[in-house]
């Protein structure tokens, strides 16, 4: 009997020449990207940048843009 396990990924956010990397476990690269996006937003990151997800062997598994939506207050008057 085999047991399916989460895989390890390195998630890198690059913006303005600065890279921030974290390691996390997820079922696949897409799940890792989604978790990383949530973590960036929860950490208050509100600048656009690039996301790169690497598998446990260092191969790039996904690349995507990070463009958080800025919500400005609506002025009524």
TALIN-V897663 format. One record per residue. N is the residue number from 1. SS is DSSP state (2 for helix, 1 for strand, 0 for the rest). PSI is psi in radians with two decimals (* if undefined). NEAR is the number of other C-alpha atoms within 10 Angstrom. Layout:
# TALIN-V897663
N,SS,PSI,NEAR  N,SS,PSI,NEAR
This chain:
# TALIN-V897663
1,0,2.27,3  2,0,2.60,4  3,0,2.21,5  4,0,2.33,7  5,0,2.72,9  6,0,2.65,11  7,1,2.81,14  8,1,2.39,18  9,1,2.59,25  10,1,2.18,23  11,1,2.20,24  12,1,2.26,18  13,1,2.22,22  14,1,2.25,16  15,1,2.25,13  16,0,0.55,9  17,0,0.03,7  18,1,2.29,8  19,1,2.39,12  20,1,2.24,11  21,1,2.50,14  22,1,2.75,12  23,1,2.37,14  24,1,2.92,14  25,1,2.42,15  26,1,2.92,16  27,0,-0.65,13  28,0,3.08,14  29,2,-0.64,23  30,2,-0.76,14  31,2,-0.68,12  32,2,-0.75,24  33,2,-0.78,23  34,2,-0.77,12  35,2,-0.71,15  36,2,-0.74,22  37,2,-0.78,19  38,2,-0.72,11  39,2,-0.70,13  40,2,-0.79,17  41,2,-0.72,12  42,2,-0.51,10  43,0,-0.03,9  44,0,0.24,8  45,0,2.10,14  46,0,0.36,14  47,0,2.59,14  48,0,2.67,15  49,1,-2.86,18  50,1,2.50,15  51,1,2.36,21  52,1,2.23,18  53,1,2.18,25  54,1,2.50,19  55,0,-3.10,17  56,0,-0.27,13  57,0,0.07,9  58,0,0.07,10  59,0,2.47,11  60,1,2.08,15  61,1,-0.50,16  62,1,2.60,15  63,1,2.45,16  64,1,2.81,12  65,1,2.57,12  66,1,1.96,18  67,0,1.53,13  68,0,2.51,14  69,0,2.22,9  70,0,2.18,8  71,0,2.01,6  72,0,2.57,6  73,0,2.51,6  74,0,2.26,6  75,0,2.13,5  76,0,2.31,4  77,0,*,3
